[in-house]
Amino acid sequence: PTETFASRFQRDGHMLMFHHIPKTAGSSLTRELSLTLPPYQNIHVGPDGHGVDRTKSDPLALAVDAFLTEEPSRRFRSASGHLRPKHLQTVREQLPYVSVFTVLRDPVARVISDYRYSSPPKHTPHKEFIAKFPTIEAYLDSEQHQNKMWRLVGGRDMSEDSLKRLYNRYLFFGLVEDLTLHFEFLTSLLGCPKTIATRANVTQASDSNKVAQTPELRRRNEHADSD
């Protein structure tokens, strides 16, 4: 029963960790986590590196190590980060009381949002991005941006073993389309039910990032996600 599950979850002192996939309402979620379940930590490599050497092959792994070093003294109740499967595995191995959740989104809507977010001049690498991807079709043809949600949660392969690892790694999968309901469920598990009050970092439409979601664009997007 839900009440029994929640009672055990609270008793065991779980830390709730949000695996942040780009353009899945993550900014709104991280803000609510920091307010609802403090102390909270955002695992990231900031613009100045925050002491993390950006010349290393995986600076985010160093940020994870810094988080793990700080955890015994801080005892975080929540955390988040744009992590990859190997980073989550490191955290889970060293902190068995961490419960990981993520939020997924309609793949076509997520890719369009990702492209629109990176296109406007206010985005720092704007010129480089537009030079490389002048149209969303060019973006869809780029292998590095295909199947991004799957690669971030499951890795490269799509075998039965990878699916088993995925379900062992995550407590919960939410959907952007039902974000309010799913966030209320997760916070209720910790005994502090909360509704998301605001939406943060929402990409505003402009002439520089217009994308028409045509049937042809959806077909190309779905084809790219299945390759």
Secondary structure, DSSP 8 states (H G I E B T S, - for coil): -HHHHHHHHHHTT-EEEEE--TTSSHHHHHHHHHHHS-SEEEE---TTGGG--TTSS-HHHHHHHHHHHHHHHH--SEEEE---HHHHHHHHHH-TTEEEEEEE--HHHHHHHHHHHHSSTTSTTHHHHHHH-SSHHHHHT-GGGTTHHHHHHH-S---HHHHHHHHHHEEEEEEGGGHHHHHHHHHHHTT---------S-----TTS-----HHHHHHHHHHHH-
